[in-house]
Amino acid sequence: MANYSAGDKSGAQRFAIAAYLEGFEPMELSLVNLDAQLRLDIEHEMMAIRQLIYDGAPAEALAKNIEHAKGLLSQADELLREGKLSITGAFISSLFILLREGLEAILVLAAVIAFVVKSGQRSALVYIHVGWGGALLLGMLTWMAATWLVDISGASREITSGVTALFASAMLIYVGFWLHDKTHARAWQKFLKDKVGAALEKKTLWALAFIAFFAVYRELFETVLFYQALWTQSTQNTRPALWSGMLTGGLTLFAIGWGLFRFGIRLPLGAFFAATAILLAIMAVIFAGQGVASLQEAGIVEASPVNFVSLPMLGVLPTTETLMTQVAVIGILLLCYLIPIRQQRGDRTDNPPVSRA
């Protein structure tokens, strides 16, 4: 408020962003366990303050919203100081963190691993394993550096998450198009004939490796952050439940990935490629929305609220920028879907079936 009153609009915006990312977001999940509606109210109010600053609203209006937000934050502070998680609450919270943050990554990994196995190119699995293994290693090194060596701000964290999500979306679009192009049995048989004894194209292998890397790396920051916040709210009695929730979440993700993998490789060739292409296309739309949302939280992209549903798990958020990005990705995917169909129609026209009469 002091910066805004002095005419320093950019400084005011910087403080407003830091207040959310550094002061509130790490404790969001803990607050959800105590008062989910209060968490939503605070998030809405803090985003509204940032929008008022961006719009250059009168100082009186901004001061009113800031006071309201401070009142809500005081309520949250009191709840967090007094409220301690029960054993059941610690278990459910710990389980939910891993499921929420890891589900998207495990779906993508299971799909690309099933694709490599189904295509008979098991030697290419090393690219996938290097991708997600490298993400785990780099993610842990990043966390250690942020904890003991340098101070990585919440804005930097969100920018990293946003950029990796958008890169993952681009890679998913590419691989989804490549898969859809091979959906039809004739196209796949031609591909196998041309590539007998050889690995998949290098550019496709690297795309799969990047997908595995980005899908895992982008989730690590928030996962560690949420568990740190949950740890501070737990006690000696509830921490075994926290570890149990984490273990259960890991086993559940493994079971989901294994089931998707086993179900996928049993599908007929055409159905497998179609299903995998659809899954990757859906994940591309989700990652695109989540990537833009992260950049909005970091203050890099403007957030223009609209009257629409909010489904963060699907990347659907009520802002013009996130929705238009997802619409654009859907448009690109539809275009990629139509290209092979037109090519097939052209092939049938150029090579009509020979009559046996």
C-alpha positions in Angstrom: 0.0 0.0 0.0 2.9 2.3 0.8 4.5 1.7 -2.6 1.2 2.2 -4.4 0.5 5.4 -2.6 4.0 6.7 -3.5 3.3 5.9 -7.2 5.5 2.8 -7.3 3.1 0.6 -9.1 5.6 -2.1 -10.1 7.0 -2.3 -6.5 3.4 -2.7 -5.2 2.8 -5.5 -7.7 6.0 -7.2 -6.7 5.1 -7.1 -3.0 1.6 -8.4 -3.7 3.0 -11.3 -5.7 5.5 -12.1 -3.0 2.8 -12.0 -0.3 0.9 -14.7 -2.1 3.8 -16.9 -3.2 6.0 -16.6 -0.2 3.6 -16.0 2.7 0.4 -17.8 1.8 0.8 -20.5 -0.9 3.1 -22.8 1.2 0.4 -23.1 3.8 -2.6 -23.4 1.5 -2.9 -27.2 1.8 -2.6 -27.0 5.6 -5.4 -24.5 5.7 -7.6 -26.6 3.4 -7.6 -29.3 6.1 -9.0 -26.7 8.6 -11.2 -24.4 6.5 -11.3 -24.9 2.7 -13.6 -22.0 2.1 -11.3 -19.6 4.0 -8.5 -20.7 1.7 -10.5 -19.9 -1.4 -11.6 -16.6 0.0 -8.0 -15.6 0.7 -6.7 -16.7 -2.7 -9.5 -14.8 -4.4 -8.9 -11.6 -2.4 -5.1 -11.7 -2.9 -5.5 -12.1 -6.7 -8.1 -9.3 -6.7 -5.5 -7.0 -5.0 -3.0 -7.8 -7.8 -5.6 -7.0 -10.4 -6.5 -3.7 -8.8 -2.8 -2.7 -8.8 -2.5 -3.7 -12.5 -5.7 -1.7 -13.4 -4.4 1.4 -11.5 -7.5 1.5 -9.2 -8.0 4.3 -6.7 -5.8 4.0 -3.6 -8.9 3.9 -1.4 -10.3 0.8 -3.2 -6.9 -0.9 -2.9 -6.7 -0.1 0.8 -10.1 -1.5 1.4 -9.2 -4.8 -0.2 -5.9 -5.0 1.6 -7.5 -4.6 4.9 -10.1 -7.3 4.1 -7.3 -9.6 3.0 -5.3 -9.0 6.2 -8.4 -9.8 8.2 -8.8 -13.1 6.4 -5.1 -13.9 6.8 -5.4 -13.2 10.6 -8.2 -15.8 10.7 -6.0 -18.3 8.9 -3.1 -17.6 11.2 -5.2 -18.2 14.2 -6.5 -21.5 12.8 -3.0 -22.7 11.8 -1.6 -21.9 15.2 -4.4 -23.6 17.2 -5.2 -26.4 14.8 -3.2 -29.5 14.7 -3.8 -32.3 12.3 -5.4 -35.5 13.6 -3.9 -38.9 12.7 -6.6 -39.3 10.0 -6.1 -35.8 8.8 -2.3 -36.2 8.5 -2.7 -39.5 6.5 -5.3 -38.1 4.1 -3.4 -34.8 3.6 -0.1 -36.7 2.9 -1.9 -39.1 0.5 -3.7 -36.3 -1.3 -0.5 -34.3 -1.9 1.2 -37.2 -3.7 -1.9 -38.2 -5.7 -2.6 -34.6 -6.8 1.0 -33.7 -7.7 2.0 -37.1 -9.2 -1.1 -38.3 -11.1 -0.4 -36.4 -14.2 3.2 -37.4 -14.3 2.5 -41.1 -13.8 -0.2 -41.1 -16.5 2.2 -39.6 -19.0 5.0 -41.9 -18.1 2.8 -45.0 -18.3 1.5 -44.0 -21.7 5.0 -43.4 -23.3 6.5 -46.5 -21.7 3.6 -48.6 -23.0 4.0 -47.0 -26.5 7.7 -47.9 -26.6 7.0 -51.5 -25.5 4.1 -51.9 -27.9 6.2 -50.7 -30.8 8.8 -53.4 -30.1 11.5 -50.9 -29.4 12.4 -51.8 -25.8 15.9 -50.6 -26.3 14.4 -47.0 -26.4 13.2 -47.4 -22.8 16.6 -46.0 -21.6 15.6 -42.6 -23.0 12.4 -42.6 -20.9 14.2 -43.7 -17.8 17.0 -41.2 -18.2 14.3 -38.5 -18.6 12.3 -39.1 -15.4 15.4 -40.3 -13.5 17.2 -37.1 -14.4 14.2 -35.1 -13.4 14.2 -36.7 -9.9 18.0 -36.1 -9.5 17.9 -32.5 -10.7 14.7 -31.8 -8.7 16.4 -33.0 -5.5 19.5 -31.0 -6.3 17.4 -27.9 -6.9 15.6 -28.4 -3.6 18.9 -28.8 -1.7 20.3 -25.7 -3.3 17.1 -23.7 -2.5 17.3 -25.0 1.1 20.9 -24.5 1.9 22.7 -22.5 -0.8 20.5 -19.9 -2.5 17.1 -18.4 -1.9 14.8 -19.4 -4.7 11.7 -17.2 -4.6 8.2 -18.3 -5.0 8.1 -16.4 -8.3 11.1 -18.3 -9.6 9.5 -21.5 -8.6 6.2 -20.7 -10.4 8.1 -19.5 -13.5 10.0 -22.8 -13.6 6.8 -24.8 -13.2 5.1 -22.7 -15.9 7.8 -22.9 -18.5 8.3 -26.7 -18.0 4.6 -27.2 -18.3 4.4 -25.3 -21.6 7.4 -27.2 -22.9 5.8 -30.5 -21.9 2.6 -29.4 -23.6 4.5 -28.7 -26.8 6.3 -32.1 -26.7 3.0 -33.9 -26.1 1.4 -32.1 -29.1 4.3 -33.3 -31.3 4.3 -36.9 -30.0 0.5 -37.0 -30.1 0.5 -35.9 -33.7 3.2 -38.5 -34.5 1.2 -41.2 -32.9 -2.1 -40.3 -34.6 -0.3 -40.3 -37.9 0.6 -44.0 -37.2 -2.9 -44.9 -35.9 -4.0 -46.6 -39.1 -2.6 -50.1 -39.5 -1.3 -49.4 -43.0 0.7 -46.4 -41.8 2.2 -48.3 -38.9 3.1 -51.3 -41.1 4.9 -49.0 -43.5 6.7 -47.4 -40.6 7.9 -50.8 -39.3 9.0 -51.8 -42.8 11.0 -48.7 -43.2 12.5 -49.0 -39.7 13.2 -52.8 -39.5 16.0 -53.4 -37.0 16.3 -49.7 -36.2 15.2 -47.6 -33.3 12.5 -45.0 -33.4 13.5 -41.7 -35.0 15.9 -39.8 -32.9 13.7 -36.7 -32.7 10.8 -38.8 -31.4 13.0 -40.5 -28.8 14.3 -37.2 -27.5 10.7 -35.8 -27.5 9.7 -38.8 -25.3 12.7 -38.3 -23.0 11.8 -34.6 -22.6 8.2 -35.4 -21.9 9.3 -37.8 -19.1 11.7 -35.1 -17.7 9.3 -32.2 -17.8 6.3 -34.2 -16.5 8.2 -35.2 -13.4 10.4 -32.1 -12.8 7.6 -29.6 -12.8 5.8 -31.4 -9.9 8.8 -31.7 -7.6 8.9 -28.1 -6.3 5.3 -28.0 -5.1 5.4 -31.5 -3.7 8.4 -30.8 -1.5 6.9 -27.4 -0.5 3.5 -28.9 0.5 5.2 -31.7 2.5 7.4 -29.2 4.3 4.3 -27.2 5.3 2.4 -30.4 6.4 5.4 -31.4 8.5 5.3 -28.2 10.5 1.6 -28.8 11.3 2.2 -32.4 12.4 3.3 -33.8 15.8 5.3 -36.8 17.0 2.0 -38.7 17.2 0.8 -37.8 13.7 4.1 -38.1 11.7 3.8 -41.9 11.3 0.5 -41.3 9.6 2.1 -38.7 7.4 4.7 -41.2 6.3 2.0 -43.8 5.8 0.0 -41.5 3.6 3.1 -40.8 1.5 3.8 -44.5 1.1 0.2 -45.3 0.3 0.2 -42.5 -2.3 3.3 -43.8 -3.9 1.9 -47.3 -4.1 -1.4 -46.0 -5.5 0.4 -44.1 -8.2 2.5 -47.2 -9.1 -0.7 -49.3 -9.3 -2.4 -46.7 -11.6 0.6 -46.5 -13.9 1.0 -50.3 -14.0 -2.7 -50.8 -14.7 -2.6 -48.3 -17.5 0.5 -49.9 -19.0 -0.9 -53.4 -18.8 -4.2 -52.4 -20.3 -2.6 -50.4 -23.0 -0.3 -53.1 -24.4 -3.2 -55.5 -24.6 -5.2 -53.3 -26.9 -5.2 -53.9 -30.7 -2.5 -51.8 -32.5 -4.9 -49.2 -34.0 -6.9 -48.8 -30.8 -3.7 -48.5 -28.7 -2.3 -45.7 -30.8 -5.7 -43.9 -30.9 -6.1 -44.2 -27.1 -2.5 -43.1 -26.4 -2.8 -40.1 -28.8 -6.0 -39.0 -27.1 -4.5 -39.3 -23.6 -1.4 -37.3 -24.6 -3.6 -34.7 -26.3 -5.7 -34.3 -23.1 -2.5 -33.9 -21.0 -1.2 -31.3 -23.5 -4.3 -29.2 -22.9 -4.0 -29.6 -19.1 -0.3 -28.7 -19.1 -0.9 -25.7 -21.3 -3.5 -24.3 -18.9 -1.5 -25.0 -15.8 1.6 -23.5 -17.3 -0.1 -20.2 -18.1 -1.7 -20.3 -14.6 1.8 -20.6 -13.0 3.1 -17.7 -15.0 0.1 -15.7 -13.9 0.8 -16.4 -10.2 4.4 -15.3 -10.8 3.1 -12.0 -12.3 4.6 -12.7 -15.8 1.3 -13.1 -17.6 -1.8 -10.9 -16.9 -4.8 -12.6 -15.3 -8.1 -11.3 -16.6 -10.9 -12.9 -14.6 -14.0 -14.3 -16.4 -17.2 -16.0 -15.2 -16.3 -19.6 -15.7 -15.8 -22.9 -13.8 -12.5 -23.5 -12.0 -10.9 -27.0 -12.3 -7.2 -26.6 -11.4 -6.5 -30.3 -11.8 -7.5 -30.0 -15.5 -5.7 -26.7 -15.9 -9.1 -25.0 -16.4 -9.1 -21.6 -14.5 -11.5 -18.7 -14.9 -9.1 -16.3 -16.7 -9.1 -15.3 -20.3 -5.4 -16.1 -20.8 -5.6 -19.7 -19.5 -8.8 -20.5 -21.4 -7.6 -19.0 -24.7 -4.4 -20.9 -24.4 -6.2 -24.2 -24.0 -8.6 -23.3 -26.9 -5.5 -22.6 -29.1 -3.9 -26.0 -28.1 -7.2 -27.7 -28.9 -7.3 -26.0 -32.3 -3.7 -27.1 -33.0 -4.6 -30.7 -32.0 -7.7 -30.7 -34.2 -5.6 -29.5 -37.1 -3.0 -32.2 -36.5 -5.9 -34.7 -36.4 -7.2 -33.6 -39.8 -3.9 -33.7 -41.7 -3.5 -37.6 -41.6 -7.2 -38.0 -42.5 -6.8 -35.9 -45.6 -3.6 -37.6 -46.5 -5.3 -41.0 -46.3 -8.2 -39.8 -48.5 -5.6 -38.6 -51.0 -3.9 -41.9 -51.0 -7.1 -43.8 -51.6 -7.9 -41.4 -54.5 -4.5 -41.8 -56.0 -4.5 -45.6 -55.6 -8.1 -46.9 -56.1 -8.7 -50.5 -55.3 -8.2 -52.9 -58.2 -11.3 -54.7 -59.4 -11.2 -58.5 -59.3 -13.9 -58.9 -62.0 
